[in-house]
Amino acid sequence: MASSVPELSPRAREIVDAARELLEEEGYAALSMRRVADRLGIQAPSLYKHLPDKRALETALIAAGFEEWGDAFREAAAQEDPLPALVSAYREFARAHPHLYRLMTERPIDRDRLPEGLEERTAAPIVVAAGGDADLARAMWAFAHGMTILQLNDRFPAGADLDASWARGLAALAASARRPA
């Protein structure tokens, strides 16, 4: 599938890639235009020739994250039992990219700057797994996000069987997906 992320110039792509590396290594607090410029060995004002502001840089990172998530969700949706595969893809993405995950989910998104329809395309496999019920899909996402962020923030008690909790929640959601609304 072709990317729906706005085409970036090669230099803008380098900037976004450097920002992604910085974000992944050090977290959101380290993500500044100055730090990205230092990583590239250039002056910070040079970045603004390619991206108008930090919010544009963040949006490019978020859009790339949604593209990656969407690819993982479409692959998971092709499995025989898509719901557990979708949840697994969700969890794996968050664990592999916790800082990007937080950037994507913990603050308001500037939807006017995202590629049109990107969120919908990313979520489409979840909506299908929810039997086409967008409300149930949002409930599934809320469950997955709640479990994920609590796990990333190490908020569960020591010894908690998180796999059992995930399985129990998924069973309830799957049963809801099979019942008529």
C-alpha positions as CSV (number, residue, x, y, z in Angstrom):
1,M,0.0,0.0,0.0
2,A,1.3,3.4,-0.9
3,S,2.0,5.7,2.0
4,S,-0.5,8.4,2.7
5,V,1.9,10.5,4.7
6,P,2.6,13.7,2.8
7,E,5.6,13.5,0.6
8,L,8.6,14.9,2.4
9,S,11.7,16.2,0.7
10,P,14.7,13.9,1.2
11,R,16.1,16.4,3.7
12,A,12.8,16.6,5.6
13,R,12.8,12.8,5.7
14,E,16.3,12.9,7.3
15,I,15.1,15.4,9.8
16,V,12.1,13.2,10.7
17,D,14.3,10.1,10.9
18,A,16.8,11.9,13.2
19,A,13.9,13.1,15.4
20,R,12.5,9.5,15.5
21,E,15.9,8.2,16.7
22,L,16.1,10.9,19.3
23,L,12.5,10.2,20.5
24,E,13.1,6.5,20.6
25,E,16.4,6.8,22.5
26,E,15.6,9.6,25.0
27,G,11.8,10.2,25.0
28,Y,9.6,13.2,24.3
29,A,11.4,15.5,26.7
30,A,14.5,15.3,24.6
31,L,12.7,16.1,21.4
32,S,13.5,19.7,20.4
33,M,14.4,21.3,17.2
34,R,17.9,22.2,18.6
35,R,18.6,18.6,19.6
36,V,17.5,17.3,16.2
37,A,19.7,19.8,14.5
38,D,22.6,18.9,16.7
39,R,22.1,15.2,15.8
40,L,22.3,16.2,12.1
41,G,25.2,18.6,12.6
42,I,23.4,21.6,11.4
43,Q,22.0,24.8,13.0
44,A,18.4,24.7,14.3
45,P,17.1,27.4,12.0
46,S,18.0,25.3,9.0
47,L,15.3,22.8,10.0
48,Y,12.6,25.4,9.5
49,K,13.3,25.4,5.7
50,H,12.0,21.9,5.6
51,L,9.4,21.7,8.5
52,P,7.7,24.9,9.6
53,D,7.7,24.2,13.3
54,K,8.0,21.5,16.0
55,R,4.4,20.6,15.7
56,A,4.9,19.8,12.0
57,L,7.8,17.5,13.1
58,E,5.6,15.9,15.7
59,T,2.8,15.4,13.2
60,A,5.2,13.8,10.7
61,L,6.3,11.4,13.5
62,I,2.7,10.6,14.4
63,A,1.7,10.1,10.8
64,A,4.6,7.7,10.3
65,G,3.5,5.9,13.4
66,F,0.0,5.5,12.2
67,E,1.3,4.2,8.9
68,E,3.3,1.5,10.7
69,W,0.4,0.7,13.0
70,G,-2.0,0.4,10.0
71,D,0.4,-2.0,8.3
72,A,0.6,-4.1,11.4
73,F,-3.2,-4.0,11.9
74,R,-3.9,-5.1,8.3
75,E,-1.4,-8.0,8.6
76,A,-3.1,-9.0,11.9
77,A,-6.6,-8.7,10.4
78,A,-5.6,-11.3,7.8
79,Q,-5.1,-13.9,10.5
80,E,-7.7,-16.6,11.2
81,D,-8.6,-15.1,14.5
82,P,-8.0,-11.4,14.0
83,L,-8.9,-9.9,17.4
84,P,-6.1,-11.5,19.3
85,A,-3.7,-10.8,16.5
86,L,-4.8,-7.1,16.4
87,V,-4.2,-6.8,20.2
88,S,-0.9,-8.5,19.8
89,A,0.1,-6.0,17.1
90,Y,-1.0,-3.1,19.3
91,R,0.9,-4.3,22.3
92,E,4.0,-5.1,20.3
93,F,4.1,-1.7,18.7
94,A,3.7,0.1,22.0
95,R,6.4,-2.0,23.7
96,A,8.8,-1.6,20.8
97,H,8.2,2.2,20.5
98,P,6.9,3.5,23.9
99,H,7.9,7.1,23.3
100,L,6.3,7.2,19.9
101,Y,3.3,5.5,21.3
102,R,2.9,8.1,23.9
103,L,3.4,10.9,21.4
104,M,0.6,9.3,19.3
105,T,-1.8,8.8,22.2
106,E,-1.2,11.1,25.1
107,R,-1.9,14.6,23.8
108,P,-4.4,16.1,21.3
109,I,-3.6,15.4,17.7
110,D,-3.5,18.2,15.2
111,R,-5.8,16.4,12.8
112,D,-5.7,19.3,10.3
113,R,-2.1,18.4,9.6
114,L,-2.5,14.7,9.4
115,P,-3.0,13.1,5.9
116,E,-6.7,13.0,5.2
117,G,-8.2,9.7,6.3
118,L,-5.1,8.3,7.9
119,E,-6.7,7.6,11.3
120,E,-9.6,5.9,9.6
121,R,-7.4,3.7,7.5
122,T,-5.3,2.8,10.5
123,A,-8.4,1.9,12.5
124,A,-10.3,0.1,9.7
125,P,-9.1,-3.4,10.6
126,I,-10.2,-2.9,14.2
127,V,-13.7,-1.7,13.1
128,V,-14.0,-4.8,10.9
129,A,-13.0,-7.0,13.8
130,A,-15.7,-5.3,15.8
131,G,-18.2,-6.4,13.2
132,G,-18.4,-3.0,11.7
133,D,-19.5,-1.4,15.0
134,A,-17.5,1.8,15.4
135,D,-18.5,2.2,19.1
136,L,-17.3,-1.3,19.9
137,A,-14.1,-0.7,18.1
138,R,-13.6,2.5,20.2
139,A,-14.2,0.4,23.3
140,M,-11.7,-2.2,22.1
141,W,-9.2,0.6,21.5
142,A,-9.9,2.1,25.0
143,F,-9.3,-1.3,26.6
144,A,-6.1,-1.9,24.7
145,H,-4.8,1.6,25.4
146,G,-5.7,1.4,29.1
147,M,-3.9,-1.9,29.5
148,T,-1.0,-0.8,27.4
149,I,-0.3,2.5,29.1
150,L,-0.7,1.0,32.6
151,Q,1.8,-1.7,31.6
152,L,4.2,0.9,30.1
153,N,3.9,3.0,33.3
154,D,4.5,-0.1,35.4
155,R,1.3,0.4,37.3
156,F,0.2,-3.2,37.8
157,P,1.2,-5.0,41.0
158,A,4.2,-7.3,40.9
159,G,3.1,-10.7,39.9
160,A,-0.1,-9.6,38.2
161,D,-0.9,-12.0,35.3
162,L,-1.3,-9.5,32.5
163,D,-1.7,-12.1,29.8
164,A,-4.7,-13.5,31.8
165,S,-6.1,-9.9,32.1
166,W,-5.7,-9.3,28.4
167,A,-7.3,-12.7,27.6
168,R,-10.2,-12.0,29.9
169,G,-10.8,-8.5,28.4
170,L,-10.5,-9.8,24.9
171,A,-13.0,-12.6,25.6
172,A,-15.5,-10.1,26.9
173,L,-15.0,-7.8,23.8
174,A,-15.1,-10.8,21.4
175,A,-18.4,-11.9,23.0
176,S,-19.8,-8.4,22.6
177,A,-18.7,-8.4,18.9
178,R,-20.7,-11.6,18.3
179,R,-23.9,-10.3,20.0
180,P,-26.3,-8.2,18.0
181,A,-26.3,-4.6,19.1
